[in-house]
């Protein structure tokens, strides 16, 4: 449950940072606003990379088990071939 909360909070922060960058981009009247846009986008990219690494480590260590379309493919056992024919 705590892993899901961390992921959801990170997604909310990414969207808020993207909104902040859009706000500063629309109000691009000074050089300072341009730097704020770059800082917001840099923060968003950093959060996205951290989230990706966190999810990768969580799946690799077994803390987070994906359940979707691809998870059942890996669980299927191969069909044994009939060697007597």
Order of alpha helices (4+ residues) and beta strands (2+ residues): alpha-alpha-alpha
